Amino acid sequence: MKNQNIRFASVTPPRYTMKTMSTIASATTPISRRAQNCAPSPTLAITAKANALKADGKDIVAFGAGEPDFDTPQHIKDAAIDALARGFTKYTPSAGIPALKSAIAEKFARDNHLTYAANQIIVSCGGKHSLYNIFQALCEEGDEAIIPAPYWVSYPEQAKLAGAMPVIIQTSDTTGFVPTIEQIQAAITPRTKVFVLNSPSNPTGGMWPHETIKALAELAIQHNFYVISDEIYEKIVYDGNQPLSIASLSPEIYERTLTVNGVSKTYSMTGWRIGYAAGPAPIVAAMGRLQDSVTSNPTSIAQYAALAALAGPQEFLNEWVSEFDNRRKTIVAGLNAIPGITCQMPQGAFYVFPNISALLGKRNGDTVLSTSDAVADYLLSEVGVAVVPGSGFGADHFIRLSYATSMNAIEKGVTRISEAVARLKG
Ligand SMILES: *Cc1c(COP(=O)(O)O)cnc(C)c1O
């Protein structure tokens, strides 16, 4: 093992040159550049504000949450309780227990036409952690990570944390938030290392047509970059839409894809922190080494709960999706009835991402609402409705509303937004 990047401290203090001394003296903050460059999560910020108002006794309609509102099903909770009773409370293999890995392999075969061996699968502390491991394992300074916007806020941050430069493709609501093949081609350079594909998407609910996924696969093979396919919302799709795992298209793209998934969104298990990734064995092994040094295994009993989720009954998901579907139609119709708001019908996930361009520049008294942040602040303070500004998703002319909430809250919230918008001048 070469240790050229480690310095062994000795009792003789290192001799600082004038240059390093001045660098140290001019430091105004102890915070690393890496941490300084990491943006705060807008979703968590709006949730905190809404909760503070709630604690003050205000009646808040919350569209901020990025999680299903259903309780975790009982058979999944029971599996964790049983694991606890049986004493599975110790370290497990860092990359996950074998039984869970084989349930994941079966899930990939059953749902995604993908064959992965145990050494191609890693279980992490949430899908977010799997994604972090992928960026850390693949990217470094000088690399570029192509990310279509509107994007999930963590992608650019995780790319930057790995030293890579996020290269953003701007997509439009008029094309379902899907980039054109020309846009993808134009973003590719010799430095392109990874492309982040998230279909169905958070925050837009958009889904890529199969032809565009196929075209991306061809470009990845031709230009030799990797695709990170975040399939966390694959089970929450509407109108008979079929999700497609890009890795299943050919052996060539299978070799260049990291498929990411998790139990958070599908099984309403956001707090359990179990996600997973699968891909070429050497990349997964590198992710495992990182995980060994950073977290070790995901929580033992949560892994047993995830096993019950993946291997157990799936029928209840149909009811959940049809409930989401009803809410989706209600919220889209309600928002589109408000002058100044236009909302596409999402094809998957549980978010709507309405365009609010026509509201920007309008006034509330002397205050001009010039950004999505100002619109979100206005809705919260004026009528007690919490939405997430689009700015954090790379789309300042939009806001995100999660409809993973009751039909009652949706109807009340939309009425209040309509009233707030009607009060704006200009
Ligand atoms: C919620 C989410 C994840 C992962 O969530 P975990 O709780 O960490 O498993 C990944 N990608 C997207 C787009 C998400 O919305």
The ligand as an SDF file (V2000), in Angstrom:
LIG
                    3D

 15 15  0  0  0  0  0  0  0  0999 V2000
  -35.8700   10.8100   -1.9470 C   0  0  0  0  0  0  0  0  0  0  0  0
  -34.9370   10.7070   -3.0920 C   0  0  0  0  0  0  0  0  0  0  0  0
  -33.7820    9.9090   -3.0600 C   0  0  0  0  0  0  0  0  0  0  0  0
  -33.2750    9.0640   -1.9380 C   0  0  0  0  0  0  0  0  0  0  0  0
  -33.8820    9.1080   -0.7580 O   0  0  0  0  0  0  0  0  0  0  0  0
  -33.3290    8.2140    0.4300 P   0  0  0  0  0  0  0  0  0  0  0  0
  -34.3110    8.4770    1.5110 O   0  0  0  0  0  0  0  0  0  0  0  0
  -31.9510    8.6900    0.7470 O   0  0  0  0  0  0  0  0  0  0  0  0
  -33.3220    6.7870   -0.0240 O   0  0  0  0  0  0  0  0  0  0  0  0
  -33.0000    9.8340   -4.1850 C   0  0  0  0  0  0  0  0  0  0  0  0
  -33.3010   10.5250   -5.2910 N   0  0  0  0  0  0  0  0  0  0  0  0
  -34.3890   11.3040   -5.3520 C   0  0  0  0  0  0  0  0  0  0  0  0
  -34.6510   12.0040   -6.6310 C   0  0  0  0  0  0  0  0  0  0  0  0
  -35.2310   11.4410   -4.2660 C   0  0  0  0  0  0  0  0  0  0  0  0
  -36.2990   12.2390   -4.3570 O   0  0  0  0  0  0  0  0  0  0  0  0
  1  2  1  0
  2  3  1  0
  2 14  2  0
  3  4  1  0
  3 10  2  0
  4  5  1  0
  5  6  1  0
  6  7  2  0
  6  8  1  0
  6  9  1  0
 10 11  1  0
 11 12  2  0
 12 13  1  0
 12 14  1  0
 14 15  1  0
M  END
$$$$
